[in-house]
Amino acid sequence: MSTKNTAAPGRLNLELGEAATMDVGTTAGTVAAGDDERFSAASPWVFDVTSYGAVGDVRTATDGAVTSSSAVLTCASGPFTAASNPVGKSVIVKGAAANGVTSLVTTIISRQSNTQVTLAANAATTVSGGLVIWGTDNTDAIQDATDAAEAYLAAGNTYAQVYTPPQPFLIAGPLNNSKSGNGQIVFGVYGVAANKPILEFRGESDGAAAVRHWQQTVPQFAGSCWVSAGVFASTSAQTTNINADGNPAVLSGPNEGFGYGVAALFSNIMPVIRNMAILTTHSTFGLTYGAANLYGCANAHVENLGFGTLGTVASPSTDYSSPGTFGTGLSVGLLLPAPGNNDNVVAKNIGCGGGYTYACFVTEHAMIDRYMALYCWAGLVAVGTYAGSVGSVHAMKILNASIEACTNELYILGAGSSGVGPIIDIDQLSTESGTPNIAGSSAAAMLAARGIVRLTGLFTESGVTVGNPCGIKLINGQAPYPVRAVSTSQTVRVIDEVLLVDASAGARAITLISAAATPNSYTVKKVDSSGNTVTITAVGAETIDGAATKVLSAQWETATVIPSGGNWYVVA
């Protein structure tokens, strides 16, 4: 107890170690305080965007007002304080651009008061109560961090990380094609003969994939977040850019615009995106940039990624009430490596909040656990072939997909190799849509598609549609066994398997769907004892055992028909 008032001996007597008695400092014999270079130097593979000047200062207001042909923006809540220094910062005013473009993207050139600033461009549309988003443009800083990470890889190292702290960082720079990609932030080409490095874009928090609550009046800025101020001025401008440089994205590797992902040519790199949210400018016509384009990369690992446009569901915005309008454009939220990739495509906990034409291009070898997509023209795109890529040969697997408020739940893009595929299995595709739909880029693509999709959720059974004959088997997850009792003439549904037909009130006809490519078989059973017949009818010129029809006359008489070669055959 004699040393209780003397710190150094006391701590040693309590066996707390010598470090507890050291002075704070950065020289030998001292202990570090704060961000000590001896620690940061121990991880030379980490390139923090804030070390290159990035500032995570995105701010929002929900009471923006601007008049058409005016550059004066007001927010009655007074967010433009002198301390926040808004002058020179990039700004997005949702609703103030031309029809379909939707969001005015410009800069703040002067501040008049806490409630008023002047923009560098005039509004095209009058807005009241609009969403306003502004902040420092970090394009150069984040690109510098990415360039430094790539220089580290070029020095012979195998892994580099571009780190984003848990703050929202605005990216307002132009699209950049200098590294054979099309992005605001780009990474380059890696030769196939050398070792394949890993380049990771990493943030904090597994919750980055969280989707906005439907009553939120602001977008979902979750954890480490990039916010893009990029939108095309017209559909023609978007098409021209895609044709020249490939699909644009906030983050892009070498892509299809420069021949990567085409004809089995890939940049030999493993990009990783982990614990990140990437939000893009909202456009009613789907003219926004995507979140990430990894199409020309040999592999990809995407984990805990949330992406979507800067729209909201809550009134009065209701930016996603008509997801069909996003089909006006050609935006793609996330592109996974092209068919023919190097057999390592993993996506874990992916959430798309909506606003794109195509939420996600899923490609062969992909393994996805949780996938969610809302408010897109196509909620999930299974790629057979695209932009000159080799045809898909191998399958893709999704354990759970929640797809709601999309015009097409599943979309088939191009036929696979030799006219077979894409092959996709989805253990659960949950939707609340009354009319869940599978569509495709062509009749041939849908004919070539293969796989099994189990539909779950509160969908309307009669509303399930397939745009063309399709080789994907749809299983009705609402029913313990897919038996349907009918007492009127019917056309079989794509989710039917067994029909119990009561013809006691008159003869009934059961019309089959096309036998072309369908994986379905149907069992039809006459359950009544009347003398009325149940006639199974093939569609068009197709036949059933060589005839146009198969007639059931007696009670309990049953026929099971299977498709082969474009016709139906009775097997039981």
ZAGU-224456 format. One record per residue (C-alpha): residue in one letter; chain; x, y, z. Coordinates in nm, 2 decimals, m for minus. Each point is the difference from the previous one (the first is absolute). Layout:
R  code  unit    east   north      up
R     A     A       X       Y       Z
...
END
This chain:
R  code  unit    east   north      up
R     M     A    0.00    0.00    0.00
R     S     A    0.30    0.23    0.03
R     T     A   m0.01    0.06   m0.38
R     K     A   m0.37    0.07   m0.03
R     N     A    0.06    0.37   m0.06
R     T     A    0.28   m0.06   m0.25
R     A     A   m0.13   m0.09   m0.34
R     A     A    0.29   m0.18   m0.16
R     P     A    0.09   m0.24    0.28
R     G     A   m0.36   m0.05    0.09
R     R     A   m0.09   m0.12   m0.35
R     L     A    0.30   m0.23   m0.02
R     N     A   m0.10   m0.15    0.34
R     L     A   m0.34   m0.06   m0.14
R     E     A    0.16   m0.18   m0.30
R     L     A   m0.15    0.25   m0.25
R     G     A    0.32    0.00   m0.20
R     E     A    0.25    0.27   m0.08
R     A     A   m0.21    0.15   m0.28
R     A     A   m0.23    0.14    0.26
R     T     A    0.29    0.22    0.13
R     M     A    0.13    0.12   m0.33
R     D     A   m0.02    0.35   m0.13
R     V     A   m0.23    0.08   m0.29
R     G     A    0.20    0.06   m0.32
R     T     A    0.12   m0.14   m0.33
R     T     A    0.37   m0.08    0.09
R     A     A    0.15   m0.31    0.14
R     G     A   m0.11   m0.07    0.36
R     T     A   m0.33    0.18   m0.04
R     V     A   m0.35   m0.11   m0.05
R     A     A   m0.22    0.12   m0.29
R     A     A   m0.30    0.23    0.04
R     G     A   m0.25    0.04   m0.28
R     D     A    0.09   m0.08   m0.35
R     D     A    0.36   m0.10    0.03
R     E     A    0.20   m0.05   m0.32
R     R     A    0.17   m0.31    0.15
R     F     A   m0.34   m0.17   m0.02
R     S     A   m0.11    0.14   m0.33
R     A     A    0.34   m0.09   m0.15
R     A     A   m0.06   m0.36    0.11
R     S     A   m0.28   m0.03   m0.26
R     P     A    0.15    0.16   m0.32
R     W     A   m0.27   m0.18   m0.21
R     V     A   m0.28    0.22    0.14
R     F     A   m0.07    0.32   m0.18
R     D     A   m0.25    0.21    0.19
R     V     A   m0.18    0.25   m0.22
R     T     A    0.02    0.27    0.27
R     S     A    0.38   m0.02   m0.02
R     Y     A   m0.04    0.13   m0.36
R     G     A   m0.23    0.28    0.09
R     A     A   m0.34   m0.16   m0.01
R     V     A   m0.26    0.17    0.23
R     G     A   m0.31   m0.19    0.10
R     D     A   m0.23    0.30    0.04
R     V     A   m0.32   m0.08   m0.20
R     R     A   m0.30    0.18    0.13
R     T     A   m0.37   m0.01   m0.08
R     A     A   m0.30    0.22    0.03
R     T     A   m0.36   m0.09   m0.09
R     D     A   m0.14    0.35   m0.05
R     G     A    0.18    0.12   m0.31
R     A     A   m0.18    0.26   m0.22
R     V     A    0.10    0.13   m0.34
R     T     A   m0.19    0.16   m0.29
R     S     A    0.04   m0.11   m0.36
R     S     A    0.27    0.21   m0.18
R     S     A    0.13    0.12    0.34
R     A     A    0.33   m0.09    0.17
R     V     A   m0.11    0.12    0.35
R     L     A   m0.05   m0.30    0.23
R     T     A   m0.17    0.05    0.34
R     C     A   m0.04   m0.24    0.30
R     A     A   m0.22    0.15    0.28
R     S     A    0.17   m0.23    0.25
R     G     A    0.32    0.21   m0.04
R     P     A    0.27   m0.27   m0.06
R     F     A    0.24    0.23   m0.20
R     T     A    0.18    0.13    0.30
R     A     A    0.33    0.19   m0.03
R     A     A    0.16   m0.27    0.21
R     S     A   m0.10   m0.27   m0.25
R     N     A    0.16    0.20   m0.28
R     P     A   m0.22   m0.11   m0.29
R     V     A    0.15    0.22   m0.27
R     G     A    0.19   m0.20   m0.26
R     K     A   m0.16   m0.33    0.10
R     S     A   m0.19   m0.23   m0.24
R     V     A   m0.38   m0.01    0.04
R     I     A   m0.28   m0.22   m0.12
R     V     A   m0.36    0.14    0.00
R     K     A   m0.24   m0.28   m0.07
R     G     A   m0.29    0.10   m0.22
R     A     A    0.16    0.31   m0.14
R     A     A    0.13   m0.14   m0.33
R     A     A   m0.19   m0.08   m0.32
R     N     A   m0.26   m0.26   m0.01
R     G     A    0.15   m0.35    0.04
R     V     A    0.35    0.13    0.08
R     T     A   m0.16    0.12    0.33
R     S     A    0.30    0.11    0.20
R     L     A    0.18    0.32   m0.06
R     V     A    0.37   m0.05    0.06
R     T     A    0.22    0.31    0.04
R     T     A    0.20    0.20    0.26
R     I     A   m0.07    0.27    0.25
R     I     A    0.17    0.32   m0.11
R     S     A   m0.11    0.24    0.28
R     R     A   m0.17    0.02    0.33
R     Q     A   m0.25    0.27    0.09
R     S     A   m0.12   m0.13    0.34
R     N     A   m0.06   m0.31    0.20
R     T     A   m0.31   m0.06   m0.21
R     Q     A    0.12    0.11   m0.35
R     V     A    0.28   m0.09   m0.24
R     T     A    0.05    0.06   m0.38
R     L     A    0.08   m0.28   m0.23
R     A     A    0.22   m0.02   m0.31
R     A     A   m0.29   m0.11   m0.21
R     N     A   m0.37    0.09   m0.03
R     A     A   m0.27   m0.25    0.09
R     A     A   m0.21   m0.14   m0.29
R     T     A   m0.29   m0.08    0.22
R     T     A   m0.16    0.18    0.30
R     V     A    0.05   m0.19    0.32
R     S     A   m0.15    0.04    0.35
R     G     A    0.08   m0.22    0.29
R     G     A    0.27   m0.17   m0.20
R     L     A    0.29   m0.22    0.11
R     V     A    0.33    0.18   m0.01
R     I     A    0.34   m0.18    0.05
R     W     A    0.33    0.18    0.00
R     G     A    0.36   m0.05    0.10
R     T     A    0.37    0.01   m0.10
R     D     A    0.09   m0.16   m0.33
R     N     A    0.23   m0.28    0.09
R     T     A    0.06   m0.15   m0.34
R     D     A    0.37    0.09   m0.02
R     A     A    0.07   m0.10    0.35
R     I     A   m0.16   m0.34   m0.03
R     Q     A    0.16   m0.06   m0.34
R     D     A    0.34    0.10    0.15
R     A     A   m0.05   m0.26    0.27
R     T     A   m0.09   m0.26   m0.26
R     D     A    0.30    0.09   m0.22
R     A     A    0.23   m0.03    0.31
R     A     A   m0.14   m0.34    0.07
R     E     A    0.06   m0.11   m0.36
R     A     A    0.35    0.13    0.02
R     Y     A    0.05   m0.21    0.31
R     L     A   m0.12   m0.31   m0.20
R     A     A    0.22    0.10   m0.29
R     A     A    0.30   m0.01    0.23
R     G     A   m0.05   m0.38    0.03
R     N     A   m0.24   m0.02    0.29
R     T     A   m0.31   m0.22   m0.01
R     Y     A   m0.26    0.19    0.20
R     A     A   m0.10    0.37    0.04
R     Q     A   m0.30    0.16    0.17
R     V     A   m0.17    0.33   m0.07
R     Y     A   m0.16    0.08    0.33
R     T     A   m0.30    0.23    0.05
R     P     A   m0.09    0.10    0.36
R     P     A   m0.36   m0.02    0.11
R     Q     A   m0.11    0.34   m0.14
R     P     A   m0.18    0.10   m0.33
R     F     A    0.25    0.13   m0.27
R     L     A   m0.13    0.18   m0.30
R     I     A    0.14   m0.09   m0.35
R     A     A   m0.09    0.26   m0.26
R     G     A    0.27   m0.04   m0.26
R     P     A   m0.05   m0.10   m0.36
R     L     A    0.02   m0.35   m0.14
R     N     A    0.36   m0.12   m0.06
R     N     A    0.10   m0.25   m0.27
R     S     A    0.38    0.03    0.05
R     K     A    0.03   m0.35    0.14
R     S     A   m0.22   m0.18   m0.25
R     G     A   m0.31    0.04    0.21
R     N     A   m0.28    0.25    0.03
R     G     A   m0.02    0.13    0.36
R     Q     A    0.04    0.30    0.22
R     I     A    0.25   m0.22    0.20
R     V     A    0.19   m0.24   m0.22
R     F     A    0.26   m0.28    0.04
R     G     A    0.20   m0.15   m0.28
R     V     A    0.11   m0.29   m0.21
R     Y     A    0.20   m0.29    0.13
R     G     A    0.16   m0.25   m0.23
R     V     A   m0.10   m0.36   m0.01
R     A     A    0.36   m0.13    0.01
R     A     A    0.08    0.16    0.34
R     N     A   m0.12   m0.08    0.34
R     K     A   m0.36    0.10    0.08
R     P     A   m0.01    0.27    0.27
R     I     A   m0.28    0.09    0.23
R     L     A   m0.13    0.36    0.01
R     E     A   m0.25    0.06    0.27
R     F     A   m0.23    0.30    0.05
R     R     A   m0.09   m0.02    0.36
R     G     A   m0.21    0.19    0.25
R     E     A   m0.15   m0.07    0.34
R     S     A   m0.32   m0.17    0.12
R     D     A   m0.18   m0.31   m0.12
R     G     A   m0.31    0.22    0.00
R     A     A    0.11    0.18   m0.32
R     A     A   m0.26   m0.20   m0.20
R     A     A   m0.29    0.13    0.21
R     V     A   m0.29    0.13   m0.21
R     R     A   m0.19    0.32    0.08
R     H     A   m0.31   m0.02    0.21
R     W     A   m0.31    0.08   m0.21
R     Q     A   m0.07    0.30    0.22
R     Q     A    0.35    0.16   m0.03
R     T     A    0.00    0.34   m0.16
R     V     A    0.38   m0.02   m0.07
R     P     A    0.21   m0.27   m0.18
R     Q     A    0.17   m0.27    0.20
R     F     A    0.36    0.11    0.08
R     A     A    0.13   m0.31    0.17
R     G     A    0.35   m0.02    0.14
R     S     A    0.28    0.05   m0.26
R     C     A   m0.19    0.16   m0.29
R     W     A    0.09    0.14   m0.34
R     V     A   m0.27    0.24   m0.14
R     S     A    0.02    0.06   m0.37
R     A     A   m0.10    0.33   m0.17
R     G     A   m0.02   m0.14   m0.35
R     V     A   m0.29   m0.02   m0.24
R     F     A   m0.04    0.01   m0.38
R     A     A   m0.18    0.29   m0.16
R     S     A   m0.21   m0.22   m0.23
R     T     A   m0.05   m0.36   m0.11
R     S     A    0.20    0.06   m0.32
R     A     A    0.30    0.13    0.21
R     Q     A   m0.02   m0.31    0.22
R     T     A   m0.01   m0.24   m0.31
R     T     A    0.29    0.18   m0.17
R     N     A    0.21   m0.03    0.31
R     I     A   m0.08   m0.37    0.05
R     N     A    0.08   m0.08   m0.36
R     A     A    0.33    0.18    0.02
R     D     A    0.13   m0.10    0.35
R     G     A   m0.23   m0.27    0.14
R     N     A   m0.24    0.03    0.29
R     P     A    0.09    0.30    0.23
R     A     A    0.03   m0.04    0.38
R     V     A    0.13    0.18    0.30
R     L     A    0.27   m0.27    0.03
R     S     A    0.12   m0.17   m0.32
R     G     A    0.26   m0.25   m0.10
R     P     A    0.09   m0.06   m0.37
R     N     A   m0.33   m0.08   m0.17
R     E     A   m0.18   m0.10   m0.31
R     G     A    0.04    0.34   m0.17
R     F     A    0.37   m0.08   m0.04
R     G     A   m0.03   m0.37   m0.07
R     Y     A    0.03   m0.13    0.36
R     G     A   m0.25   m0.27    0.07
R     V     A   m0.03   m0.04   m0.37
R     A     A    0.11   m0.33   m0.16
R     A     A    0.14   m0.13    0.33
R     L     A    0.25    0.30    0.04
R     F     A    0.03    0.11    0.36
R     S     A    0.21    0.22    0.22
R     N     A    0.18   m0.25    0.22
R     I     A   m0.11    0.15    0.33
R     M     A   m0.22   m0.10    0.30
R     P     A   m0.19    0.32    0.10
R     V     A   m0.17   m0.01    0.34
R     I     A   m0.27    0.24    0.12
R     R     A   m0.08   m0.04    0.37
R     N     A   m0.21    0.19    0.25
R     M     A   m0.09    0.28   m0.24
R     A     A   m0.31    0.20   m0.10
R     I     A    0.01    0.16   m0.35
R     L     A   m0.29    0.24   m0.08
R     T     A   m0.05    0.16   m0.34
R     T     A   m0.20    0.30   m0.13
R     H     A   m0.37   m0.07   m0.04
R     S     A   m0.15    0.01   m0.35
R     T     A   m0.36   m0.09   m0.08
R     F     A    0.11   m0.13   m0.34
R     G     A    0.29   m0.21    0.14
R     L     A    0.27    0.23   m0.13
R     T     A    0.22   m0.03    0.30
R     Y     A    0.35   m0.17    0.02
R     G     A    0.02   m0.35    0.15
R     A     A    0.17   m0.07    0.34
R     A     A    0.27   m0.23   m0.13
R     N     A    0.11   m0.16   m0.33
R     L     A    0.21   m0.31    0.05
R     Y     A   m0.09   m0.16   m0.33
R     G     A    0.35   m0.01   m0.14
R     C     A    0.16   m0.15    0.31
R     A     A    0.10   m0.36    0.03
R     N     A   m0.15   m0.04    0.34
R     A     A   m0.20    0.20    0.26
R     H     A   m0.09   m0.02    0.37
R     V     A   m0.28    0.24    0.10
R     E     A   m0.11   m0.01    0.36
R     N     A   m0.23    0.23    0.21
R     L     A   m0.07    0.24   m0.29
R     G     A   m0.30    0.23   m0.01
R     F     A   m0.07    0.21   m0.31
R     G     A   m0.29    0.19   m0.15
R     T     A   m0.09    0.35   m0.12
R     L     A   m0.06    0.30    0.22
R     G     A   m0.37   m0.03   m0.01
R     T     A   m0.25   m0.05    0.29
R     V     A   m0.32   m0.20    0.04
R     A     A   m0.17    0.23    0.25
R     S     A   m0.26    0.25   m0.11
R     P     A    0.02    0.25   m0.16
R     S     A    0.29   m0.14   m0.20
R     T     A   m0.12   m0.34   m0.10
R     D     A    0.30   m0.03   m0.24
R     Y     A   m0.06   m0.37   m0.06
R     S     A   m0.37   m0.02   m0.05
R     S     A    0.04   m0.08   m0.37
R     P     A    0.31   m0.23   m0.04
R     G     A   m0.09   m0.06   m0.37
R     T     A    0.13    0.35   m0.08
R     F     A    0.35   m0.11    0.10
R     G     A   m0.01   m0.21   m0.32
R     T     A    0.02    0.32   m0.20
R     G     A    0.37    0.00    0.06
R     L     A    0.27   m0.27    0.02
R     S     A    0.15    0.03    0.34
R     V     A    0.15   m0.30    0.17
R     G     A    0.05    0.01    0.38
R     L     A    0.26   m0.28    0.03
R     L     A    0.18   m0.20   m0.27
R     L     A    0.17   m0.32    0.12
R     P     A    0.28   m0.15   m0.22
R     A     A   m0.10   m0.10   m0.35
R     P     A   m0.09   m0.36   m0.11
R     G     A    0.32   m0.18   m0.04
R     N     A    0.15    0.14    0.32
R     N     A    0.26   m0.17    0.21
R     D     A   m0.24   m0.20    0.22
R     N     A    0.00    0.21    0.32
R     V     A   m0.30    0.23    0.01
R     V     A   m0.14    0.04    0.35
R     A     A   m0.27    0.25    0.12
R     K     A   m0.11    0.00    0.36
R     N     A   m0.26    0.23    0.15
R     I     A   m0.08    0.22   m0.29
R     G     A   m0.28    0.26    0.02
R     C     A   m0.12    0.21   m0.30
R     G     A   m0.23    0.28    0.11
R     G     A   m0.12    0.07   m0.35
R     G     A    0.00    0.25   m0.28
R     Y     A    0.17   m0.19   m0.27
R     T     A   m0.10   m0.16   m0.33
R     Y     A    0.18   m0.32    0.10
R     A     A    0.08   m0.05    0.37
R     C     A    0.28   m0.25   m0.05
R     F     A    0.16   m0.21   m0.27
R     V     A    0.06   m0.35    0.15
R     T     A    0.24   m0.21   m0.19
R     E     A    0.11   m0.37   m0.01
R     H     A    0.19   m0.14    0.30
R     A     A   m0.17    0.26    0.22
R     M     A   m0.09   m0.11    0.35
R     I     A   m0.23    0.24    0.19
R     D     A   m0.16   m0.05    0.34
R     R     A   m0.22    0.30    0.08
R     Y     A   m0.11    0.22   m0.29
R     M     A   m0.26    0.27    0.01
R     A     A   m0.12    0.23   m0.27
R     L     A   m0.28    0.26    0.01
R     Y     A   m0.15    0.24   m0.26
R     C     A    0.19   m0.09   m0.32
R     W     A   m0.12   m0.08   m0.35
R     A     A    0.17   m0.34    0.04
R     G     A    0.08   m0.12    0.35
R     L     A    0.25   m0.26   m0.09
R     V     A    0.17   m0.06   m0.34
R     A     A    0.14   m0.35   m0.08
R     V     A    0.26    0.05   m0.27
R     G     A    0.04   m0.26   m0.27
R     T     A    0.20    0.23   m0.22
R     Y     A    0.05    0.38   m0.03
R     A     A    0.21    0.24   m0.20
R     G     A    0.20   m0.27   m0.17
R     S     A    0.07   m0.21    0.31
R     V     A    0.03   m0.38   m0.05
R     G     A   m0.32   m0.18    0.07
R     S     A   m0.07   m0.11    0.36
R     V     A    0.08   m0.36    0.05
R     H     A   m0.01   m0.05    0.38
R     A     A   m0.28    0.06    0.24
R     M     A   m0.07    0.28    0.25
R     K     A   m0.16   m0.06    0.34
R     I     A   m0.19    0.23    0.23
R     L     A   m0.12   m0.12    0.34
R     N     A   m0.25    0.28    0.08
R     A     A   m0.12    0.28   m0.23
R     S     A   m0.25    0.26    0.12
R     I     A   m0.12    0.19   m0.31
R     E     A   m0.29    0.24    0.04
R     A     A   m0.16    0.28   m0.20
R     C     A    0.19   m0.08   m0.32
R     T     A   m0.15   m0.03   m0.34
R     N     A    0.19   m0.32   m0.06
R     E     A    0.11   m0.21    0.29
R     L     A    0.24   m0.21   m0.22
R     Y     A    0.13    0.11   m0.34
R     I     A    0.20   m0.23   m0.23
R     L     A    0.27    0.19   m0.20
R     G     A    0.12   m0.20   m0.30
R     A     A    0.03   m0.37   m0.06
R     G     A    0.29   m0.20    0.15
R     S     A    0.26   m0.21   m0.19
R     S     A   m0.14   m0.22   m0.28
R     G     A   m0.35    0.13    0.08
R     V     A   m0.01   m0.14    0.35
R     G     A   m0.02    0.23    0.30
R     P     A    0.03    0.21    0.20
R     I     A   m0.06   m0.25    0.27
R     I     A   m0.13    0.15    0.33
R     D     A   m0.13   m0.17    0.31
R     I     A   m0.17    0.22    0.27
R     D     A   m0.10   m0.19    0.31
R     Q     A   m0.24    0.28    0.10
R     L     A   m0.12    0.29   m0.21
R     S     A   m0.23    0.19    0.23
R     T     A   m0.22    0.27   m0.13
R     E     A   m0.32    0.18    0.09
R     S     A   m0.09    0.08   m0.36
R     G     A   m0.34   m0.10   m0.13
R     T     A    0.16   m0.06   m0.34
R     P     A    0.35   m0.15    0.04
R     N     A    0.16   m0.02   m0.35
R     I     A    0.29   m0.17   m0.18
R     A     A    0.10    0.18   m0.32
R     G     A    0.30    0.01   m0.23
R     S     A    0.19    0.19   m0.26
R     S     A   m0.13   m0.24   m0.27
R     A     A   m0.21   m0.31   m0.05
R     A     A    0.31   m0.20   m0.07
R     A     A    0.16    0.11    0.33
R     M     A   m0.30   m0.12    0.20
R     L     A   m0.02   m0.33   m0.19
R     A     A    0.37   m0.06    0.08
R     A     A   m0.04    0.09    0.38
R     R     A    0.01   m0.29    0.24
R     G     A   m0.03   m0.04    0.38
R     I     A   m0.25   m0.01    0.29
R     V     A   m0.15    0.29    0.18
R     R     A   m0.22   m0.05    0.30
R     L     A   m0.25    0.29    0.03
R     T     A   m0.09    0.10    0.36
R     G     A   m0.17    0.30    0.16
R     L     A   m0.35    0.13   m0.04
R     F     A   m0.01    0.00   m0.38
R     T     A   m0.32   m0.06   m0.19
R     E     A    0.01   m0.35   m0.16
R     S     A   m0.20    0.09   m0.30
R     G     A    0.22    0.30   m0.06
R     V     A    0.32   m0.20   m0.06
R     T     A    0.11    0.06   m0.36
R     V     A    0.28   m0.10   m0.23
R     G     A    0.06    0.23   m0.30
R     N     A    0.09   m0.28   m0.24
R     P     A    0.04   m0.38    0.03
R     C     A    0.28   m0.05    0.25
R     G     A    0.21   m0.28    0.13
R     I     A   m0.01    0.11    0.36
R     K     A   m0.21   m0.21    0.23
R     L     A   m0.22    0.21    0.23
R     I     A   m0.11   m0.16    0.33
R     N     A   m0.29    0.13    0.19
R     G     A    0.13    0.06    0.35
R     Q     A   m0.34    0.11    0.13
R     A     A   m0.15   m0.35   m0.03
R     P     A    0.11   m0.31    0.19
R     Y     A   m0.06   m0.19   m0.32
R     P     A   m0.10    0.17   m0.33
R     V     A   m0.35   m0.14   m0.04
R     R     A   m0.27    0.22   m0.15
R     A     A   m0.37   m0.09   m0.01
R     V     A   m0.19    0.15   m0.29
R     S     A   m0.35   m0.02   m0.13
R     T     A    0.03    0.22   m0.31
R     S     A    0.21   m0.02   m0.31
R     Q     A    0.36    0.12    0.07
R     T     A    0.34    0.06   m0.15
R     V     A    0.26   m0.16    0.22
R     R     A    0.23    0.24    0.20
R     V     A    0.37   m0.02   m0.01
R     I     A   m0.01   m0.08    0.38
R     D     A   m0.26   m0.28   m0.04
R     E     A    0.08   m0.37    0.03
R     V     A   m0.33   m0.18    0.08
R     L     A   m0.35    0.11   m0.11
R     L     A   m0.31   m0.17    0.15
R     V     A   m0.28    0.08   m0.25
R     D     A   m0.37   m0.01    0.09
R     A     A   m0.20   m0.02   m0.33
R     S     A   m0.34   m0.08    0.16
R     A     A   m0.14    0.33   m0.13
R     G     A    0.12   m0.05   m0.36
R     A     A    0.29   m0.11   m0.21
R     R     A    0.33    0.17    0.09
R     A     A    0.32    0.07   m0.19
R     I     A    0.34    0.02    0.15
R     T     A    0.25    0.18   m0.23
R     L     A    0.37   m0.06    0.04
R     I     A    0.27    0.26   m0.04
R     S     A    0.25   m0.04   m0.27
R     A     A    0.22   m0.31    0.02
R     A     A    0.30    0.20   m0.13
R     A     A    0.27   m0.01    0.27
R     T     A   m0.24   m0.02    0.29
R     P     A    0.12   m0.21    0.29
R     N     A   m0.36   m0.06    0.12
R     S     A   m0.20   m0.32    0.00
R     Y     A   m0.37    0.01    0.07
R     T     A   m0.23   m0.26    0.15
R     V     A   m0.38    0.05   m0.08
R     K     A   m0.26   m0.21    0.19
R     K     A   m0.37   m0.01   m0.07
R     V     A   m0.17   m0.02    0.35
R     D     A   m0.37    0.00   m0.09
R     S     A   m0.23   m0.29   m0.10
R     S     A   m0.20    0.18   m0.27
R     G     A    0.03   m0.09   m0.36
R     N     A    0.16    0.33   m0.09
R     T     A    0.35   m0.02   m0.13
R     V     A    0.32    0.18    0.10
R     T     A    0.21    0.08   m0.31
R     I     A    0.37    0.07    0.03
R     T     A    0.10    0.22   m0.30
R     A     A    0.34    0.09   m0.13
R     V     A    0.07    0.35   m0.12
R     G     A    0.05    0.09   m0.36
R     A     A    0.13   m0.28   m0.22
R     E     A    0.14   m0.19    0.29
R     T     A   m0.13   m0.35    0.07
R     I     A   m0.07   m0.24    0.29
R     D     A    0.12   m0.35   m0.10
R     G     A   m0.03    0.11   m0.37
R     A     A   m0.36    0.13    0.05
R     A     A   m0.14    0.35    0.06
R     T     A   m0.17   m0.11    0.32
R     K     A   m0.02   m0.26    0.28
R     V     A   m0.35   m0.07    0.13
R     L     A   m0.09   m0.12    0.35
R     S     A   m0.35   m0.15    0.02
R     A     A   m0.03   m0.21    0.32
R     Q     A    0.01    0.11    0.36
R     W     A    0.36   m0.01    0.15
R     E     A    0.15   m0.04   m0.35
R     T     A    0.34    0.17    0.00
R     A     A    0.26    0.11   m0.25
R     T     A    0.35    0.12    0.08
R     V     A    0.17    0.18   m0.30
R     I     A    0.36    0.09   m0.04
R     P     A    0.16    0.22   m0.26
R     S     A    0.27   m0.12   m0.25
R     G     A    0.11    0.15   m0.33
R     G     A   m0.27    0.26   m0.01
R     N     A   m0.29   m0.25    0.06
R     W     A   m0.18   m0.17    0.29
R     Y     A    0.00   m0.37    0.09
R     V     A   m0.22   m0.19    0.24
R     V     A    0.21   m0.20    0.24
R     A     A   m0.27   m0.11    0.25
END
